[in-house]
Amino acid sequence: MPDHRSPRHISGVAIIDIFGHESLRQRLAASLRAKTLPASLLFHGPRGVGKQRLALWVAQSLLCTGEDPPCEKCLSCRYVRELTHPDLHWVFPRPRLKDSDPDLEQVRDDYGEATAERAGMGGLYPPPSGSEGIYVATVRSLVQRASMSPAMGNRKVFIVGDAERMVPQEGADMAANAFLKLLEEPPADTTIILTSSEPGALLPTIRSRVAAVRVPPVADAGMKAFLSNPAVKAALDKNRRGTEAERLRVAAGAPGRLFSGESDARATLAARRIIDAATGEKRSQRYAAALAQGSASARGAFSDTLDALVELLGERTRDAVHRQDDRAAAAASKAVDAVLLAQTRTITNVSPQLIATRLIRDLSATLR
């Protein structure tokens, strides 16, 4: 996470405004005014709906020194929008550092560069690849920072994006226990916000220590306002991402989907092939789908495919509920559990082909 002691506040590069979630922001603002906002929160909801941007908005409200926070006028608000506030600590999945046991300064430097890169893109960044994670050194750094006094104001805020990507490691029990203790009893001057598109993949010990807040898709009015933003238009036009109507359809209330890139499309295609193989009659099709996942060196792409599978099966569940088909809804929900189990196996040295073979067999028994 970034070391904000260096004078980087003069950059002037700010992330774009937050769009949508008006009713949820009103409820959160009311909790802030009443000083009843829980100290440890979990923002969960579909991928790309803006959970981390919402968390940054809450952080801005907490750190604001003006009236009616976030006032957008005070120095604290400016620093949060530039992602340079010394009391804002934002961590998210990153590639594993080359040093097998990096020190805290290396971790801070890595997050400083990554956060500056996100600020430079106006907050319009692609999702992390399947090979990226939140490793034990990051957790240690987070716990250490939480024990320190605020650097600028009277509060500090920690945001853990894609918290389901916390990677358990052998010998990391001390760091894990310290993080759980931090979630359960954070310092009085500390707020912690986790975000996750897969809350079921979080450890039960984590889920039991946070107040869960569901973040829904952005309504059409919010999406249209988002697409009208000059920075958004420039980014999407640069990549030739269709007309506004096409962008609305692709996003489906999740602005982040518009910045997922070609890797997301490939992952969705691979996920559909796995479902087709699991529900098809030809056993050879299942083997072909498993072999297509590649060897251990392709683990990152396979993790992206599993993420896409969760999304597709979630759509199946919602469609089945809409049709009032309880059997199909239960089957799709059980299939999601099988994918989440496969995701836990990807952190081992097991080949993606072997994991995919077992997963397709499990999905076949569930979905057919």
ChimeraX attribute file (.defattr): number of C-alpha atoms within 10 A of each C-alpha:
attribute: neighborCount
match mode: 1-to-1
recipient: residues
	/A:1	25
	/A:2	25
	/A:3	20
	/A:4	18
	/A:5	11
	/A:6	9
	/A:7	9
	/A:8	15
	/A:9	18
	/A:10	9
	/A:11	13
	/A:12	15
	/A:13	19
	/A:14	19
	/A:15	19
	/A:16	19
	/A:17	13
	/A:18	14
	/A:19	21
	/A:20	23
	/A:21	18
	/A:22	13
	/A:23	9
	/A:24	15
	/A:25	14
	/A:26	11
	/A:27	12
	/A:28	17
	/A:29	19
	/A:30	13
	/A:31	13
	/A:32	16
	/A:33	14
	/A:34	9
	/A:35	9
	/A:36	10
	/A:37	16
	/A:38	15
	/A:39	19
	/A:40	20
	/A:41	21
	/A:42	27
	/A:43	25
	/A:44	24
	/A:45	20
	/A:46	18
	/A:47	21
	/A:48	23
	/A:49	25
	/A:50	26
	/A:51	30
	/A:52	23
	/A:53	19
	/A:54	20
	/A:55	24
	/A:56	22
	/A:57	20
	/A:58	21
	/A:59	25
	/A:60	24
	/A:61	24
	/A:62	22
	/A:63	26
	/A:64	24
	/A:65	19
	/A:66	15
	/A:67	11
	/A:68	11
	/A:69	20
	/A:70	21
	/A:71	16
	/A:72	19
	/A:73	13
	/A:74	15
	/A:75	16
	/A:76	25
	/A:77	24
	/A:78	21
	/A:79	25
	/A:80	24
	/A:81	23
	/A:82	25
	/A:83	28
	/A:84	29
	/A:85	27
	/A:86	21
	/A:87	26
	/A:88	25
	/A:89	26
	/A:90	23
	/A:91	24
	/A:92	24
	/A:93	24
	/A:94	19
	/A:95	14
	/A:96	14
	/A:97	13
	/A:98	7
	/A:99	8
	/A:100	8
	/A:101	10
	/A:102	14
	/A:103	13
	/A:104	18
	/A:105	13
	/A:106	18
	/A:107	21
	/A:108	20
	/A:109	14
	/A:110	17
	/A:111	22
	/A:112	20
	/A:113	14
	/A:114	17
	/A:115	22
	/A:116	19
	/A:117	13
	/A:118	18
	/A:119	22
	/A:120	18
	/A:121	18
	/A:122	19
	/A:123	22
	/A:124	21
	/A:125	15
	/A:126	17
	/A:127	18
	/A:128	16
	/A:129	18
	/A:130	21
	/A:131	19
	/A:132	17
	/A:133	22
	/A:134	22
	/A:135	21
	/A:136	22
	/A:137	20
	/A:138	25
	/A:139	22
	/A:140	20
	/A:141	18
	/A:142	25
	/A:143	21
	/A:144	13
	/A:145	17
	/A:146	23
	/A:147	13
	/A:148	12
	/A:149	15
	/A:150	17
	/A:151	14
	/A:152	12
	/A:153	15
	/A:154	13
	/A:155	19
	/A:156	26
	/A:157	25
	/A:158	24
	/A:159	23
	/A:160	24
	/A:161	24
	/A:162	26
	/A:163	26
	/A:164	20
	/A:165	24
	/A:166	22
	/A:167	17
	/A:168	16
	/A:169	12
	/A:170	7
	/A:171	9
	/A:172	15
	/A:173	12
	/A:174	11
	/A:175	20
	/A:176	19
	/A:177	12
	/A:178	16
	/A:179	20
	/A:180	17
	/A:181	14
	/A:182	19
	/A:183	24
	/A:184	16
	/A:185	13
	/A:186	18
	/A:187	16
	/A:188	9
	/A:189	16
	/A:190	22
	/A:191	23
	/A:192	23
	/A:193	27
	/A:194	29
	/A:195	27
	/A:196	23
	/A:197	22
	/A:198	19
	/A:199	20
	/A:200	14
	/A:201	19
	/A:202	16
	/A:203	11
	/A:204	10
	/A:205	12
	/A:206	18
	/A:207	17
	/A:208	12
	/A:209	17
	/A:210	19
	/A:211	15
	/A:212	18
	/A:213	15
	/A:214	14
	/A:215	20
	/A:216	18
	/A:217	22
	/A:218	22
	/A:219	15
	/A:220	13
	/A:221	12
	/A:222	18
	/A:223	21
	/A:224	18
	/A:225	11
	/A:226	20
	/A:227	19
	/A:228	13
	/A:229	13
	/A:230	11
	/A:231	17
	/A:232	20
	/A:233	16
	/A:234	13
	/A:235	16
	/A:236	19
	/A:237	12
	/A:238	9
	/A:239	11
	/A:240	10
	/A:241	16
	/A:242	12
	/A:243	11
	/A:244	15
	/A:245	10
	/A:246	11
	/A:247	18
	/A:248	18
	/A:249	11
	/A:250	15
	/A:251	19
	/A:252	18
	/A:253	23
	/A:254	22
	/A:255	25
	/A:256	17
	/A:257	18
	/A:258	21
	/A:259	19
	/A:260	17
	/A:261	13
	/A:262	9
	/A:263	15
	/A:264	21
	/A:265	14
	/A:266	15
	/A:267	20
	/A:268	20
	/A:269	14
	/A:270	22
	/A:271	24
	/A:272	18
	/A:273	19
	/A:274	29
	/A:275	19
	/A:276	16
	/A:277	23
	/A:278	25
	/A:279	19
	/A:280	14
	/A:281	12
	/A:282	10
	/A:283	11
	/A:284	11
	/A:285	17
	/A:286	24
	/A:287	17
	/A:288	15
	/A:289	23
	/A:290	22
	/A:291	15
	/A:292	16
	/A:293	23
	/A:294	17
	/A:295	14
	/A:296	16
	/A:297	11
	/A:298	15
	/A:299	22
	/A:300	15
	/A:301	21
	/A:302	29
	/A:303	23
	/A:304	24
	/A:305	26
	/A:306	24
	/A:307	22
	/A:308	22
	/A:309	25
	/A:310	22
	/A:311	19
	/A:312	18
	/A:313	22
	/A:314	18
	/A:315	14
	/A:316	17
	/A:317	24
	/A:318	16
	/A:319	14
	/A:320	18
	/A:321	15
	/A:322	11
	/A:323	11
	/A:324	11
	/A:325	12
	/A:326	13
	/A:327	13
	/A:328	20
	/A:329	23
	/A:330	16
	/A:331	20
	/A:332	24
	/A:333	19
	/A:334	18
	/A:335	25
	/A:336	22
	/A:337	16
	/A:338	18
	/A:339	23
	/A:340	19
	/A:341	14
	/A:342	18
	/A:343	20
	/A:344	14
	/A:345	14
	/A:346	20
	/A:347	15
	/A:348	11
	/A:349	10
	/A:350	13
	/A:351	18
	/A:352	27
	/A:353	22
	/A:354	15
	/A:355	19
	/A:356	24
	/A:357	19
	/A:358	15
	/A:359	20
	/A:360	24
	/A:361	16
	/A:362	16
	/A:363	23
	/A:364	20
	/A:365	13
	/A:366	18
	/A:367	18
	/A:368	11
